[in-house]
């Protein structure tokens, strides 16, 4: 575990503290902390032995709602092979070297670990675990809900999930874990024999009500008991440096845990409402009503199917932004009438299509406290009378740079190291527009096998490539069916060709032919639909988001802008510049002007007035690009 010393180490020195020297508190302060603790734990207490029959009998005699402190005796299980850790630089980057845990702490190598806090929002309490008396570091002290090292090759999020299940018997999905900050812990304990230079990813799991303590299955070699304690009481005891608790400097980096929770649950409804009103007022709603008189009856019928396909595209984009985005959207929409604040939340979310504000450098305007509630009936062992674990679907305060194209805890270095071991074709797919990168569910598919070394393990917790045609299969099949119907209805040959080739591309994941068809479109209905822009991929700008623009072509405006394109070479020659700055060979991209009827997908926040496509370098080199201008949007702006 992340705080565990090597077998040769001694008990923790009283002069050790995370980040600063530990000062022993006065007796009066200690007594105050003990009073707080006793007041907290004055509920019924059950002592359990490791004998299964006695434990089952004790648990069966308690009502499900009882919240008590549960204690187990440590077992004498055979020691497992020593885990290996990835060695980091002082800046936190992987070096490509892994070493056994005892050597990492002996040599003072930088490495990574996870801290997982369970917070109950209805009571304001944090779950604490009591470290087993057999532990070599901080034995018998109250500590984080769950914590542990990130083993070599493992990811942060999978480690957090695994530690919570191993130590407490709680199995939670990815969306329960909110990464709130990274804490660098640098200290030397155990009389100088144990150096801990550790980057800790601190996660918060938010439940609506306390988990019944009898629902936990404790790992006896690690945890002897668990209890809930109000966050203010716990913070006070840490500040007073009570010896009953593993020390954390609440005035330093770790104070973020308390400040984030305190800010999140302030009673500031009026202030939040005013802020959201100001943010919404920066946008002006307009009504789109282009003329459809130029459309044939067949094209009008086709238009209906095209609009329905565009709505399907919208669903895909919500999914691409963030892994729980669709669930949050549905939750906010369902609760929009609950209060004026909830109505404002939904209104501003609808503009941004996420909980991050486009006009405020993607600053979050919601928090996990505003998020959807999910119920899990099998997260713990069953308890009579308890319906299950209710938690808030978490999302990070900082917009994920990789959106939902990559695992939430993957960084550039991990991707580059993984990519370097791929074939040329696989590398092309990994960096292509139309794939997502995933990793197996660590709790279900990670296998651990012994390597050549006696104390080293490898895992199959690796990255892999999934094409869009498979990742969004259900939605794309629906969109394909609608586009084929639209193609059958239309009496315009170039529009029929575009719709059919785009439908084929959705299923084949090859968009080359459909992009050519888009450039050759000559129709009264102008359609742009599919994955194009890569702005949401903040890690690499590799992955394309789905979008749709549907409108009616304006022939007069198109001919007007064509005039400038035809004269572009003369305009270039007559620029008031020296000739060395002028190009000898210029050509204008074809420009189509339309009046927008409907858009969807990646059209959040401020609206565009034009776009230039395609982005496929093969087509750009062969044919150049085309531009579409949105006349009614430009005029509205």
C-alpha positions, 0 to 999 in steps of 0.5 A: 500500500502507498503508506506501507514501509519495507519489512525491515522498517520500524514504526513511524517516527513521531517526528514525521509529517507529510510536508512539515515536521510533526509537533506533538499537540498539547494534552488539552487539544488531544483531549478535545479531539478525543471528545470529538471522536467519542461523540462521533462514535457513540453509536453502537460498536460491534467487535468481530473476530476473524472466525466466520461463524461468529462474524456472521452471527454478529452481523445478522443480529444488527439492523441494516440501518445501524452505523457502527465501527467495525473491527477485524483482527489481522489475518496471517495470510501468506505474503504476496510477491512484492509489487513493482512500481514505475519510477518517475522523474522529480517532475512526475514523468515516467522514466521507463524503469520499474523497481520493487516497492522496497527498493523504491522507498529505500532509494527515495525514487519518485512514484505514484499512488492513489488516495480514494475518499468516500464522502457522504453529502447528506451528513457531511462525513468522510469515511475513515479506515483504521490501519491494521496494527500489523502495518509497518507504517502508521499502524493503528491510526485512522487514515484515508478511506482507501489508498495504494500504490499504482503498480508498474504498468497500471493506470491511476483510475484502475488502481483506485477502483481496485484498491477500494474493492480489495480494502473495503469490498466496494466495487464502483464503476469509473464514473463514481471517481472524481480526480480532485487534485494531485498531491506530492508527498515527500517525507522520510520516516522510520528513522530514515529507512523509508523515503516516500517521494510520492505523487498521489492522485486524490479521488473523491467518491460522493454518496448520498447517504452513508454506506452501512458499515456492515456492508463493508468487507475489510481486507484484514491485513490492511484495515481493522475498522472503518467509521464515518467522521464529519469533515470539520471534526476530522480537519480539526484533529488533523490541524491539532496533529492528533496522534490518532490520525495519519498526519496530513498538512491541512494548511498545505496541499492537502487542504484542498480536500476540505476547501473543495468540499466546503465550496461545493456545498455552500448555500449560495443559491442566489449567487449561483443564479445571478452568475448563470443569468449573466453567463446566459445573457451573453448569448442571443437566441434567433429563429431560423426560418429559411425559404423552402420554396426552391425544394422539390417535393422529393427533396422536402421529403428527404429533408425530414430524414436528413434532420432526423439523422442530424439529431442522431449525430447530436447524441454521438457528440454528447458521448464524445465530449465526456464519458458521463455527459449524456447521463448528466444532460438527461438528469439536468433536463428531467430536473429543470422544473424543480427550481429556478436555479435548476432551470438556469443550470439546464439552460446554460448546459444546453448552450455548452453541451457540457458542464464547462463554459465555452466563453470562460476558457472551459471553466466548470459552471457545475460540480459533481454535487449537481450531477446525476444520481445512480443506484448500485444494488451490487456494489457491496455485499447485500444488506437486508433492508438497504436498497444499495449504494447511491452515488453522484456520477462524478466529473472533473472540474477541469475539462478532460483534455482527451475528451472521451476519445482516450481513457480518463487517466491516460497522459501523452507519455503513456500513449506515446510509449504504447504507440511506439510498440505498434506496427505502422498500420496500427500507429496510423489507426491510433492517430487517425481521425476516426478511432477511440483509444480504450483500456480494458475494465481493470476489475473485469479483464485485467489478468496478472501473471508472473514474469521472468523475475520472481518479484515482478508482475505484468498486467494486460491493462493495456490500451487498444484501438476501437473504430468509430463504426464499432464505438458508436455502432448503434447510433451510426446504424440508425443514422445510416438507415435515415440517410438511405431513406433520404437518398431514396426520396431525393431527385437530385443526383449529387445529393443522392450520391452524398447521402449514400456514400456517407451512409456507407462511411458510417458503417465502413469507417472510411470517409474518403469517397463521401468527402469527395461526394461532399465537395461535388455536391450541387443541390438546393439542400446543402448537407454536411454530416459526419466527423470533421473537426478535432478541437475537442481532442486537447491532447493531440488534435487527432480525433474528429467530432461528429457534427451536422449542418443542414440548410438551403443553398442561396444561389444569388449569394453563391454567385456573388462570392464566386466573383471574388474567387474568379478575380483572386489572381488579379487581386493578389497581383495588385496587393500593396506589397513588394512582389517577393511577398506575393504568390505566383500561383493562387486559387480560391476554394469553391464557396457555397452559401446557404441559409442554415436550417438546423445544426447539431453535434459539435456546434456548442457555444458561439456559432460559426458563420463558415467552415472549410472542409474536408480535413483529409490530407489526401483530398486536400492535396488532390483537390483542395478544399471547399468552404460553406458560408452560413448567410443567415447566421452571419447576418444575425451576428 
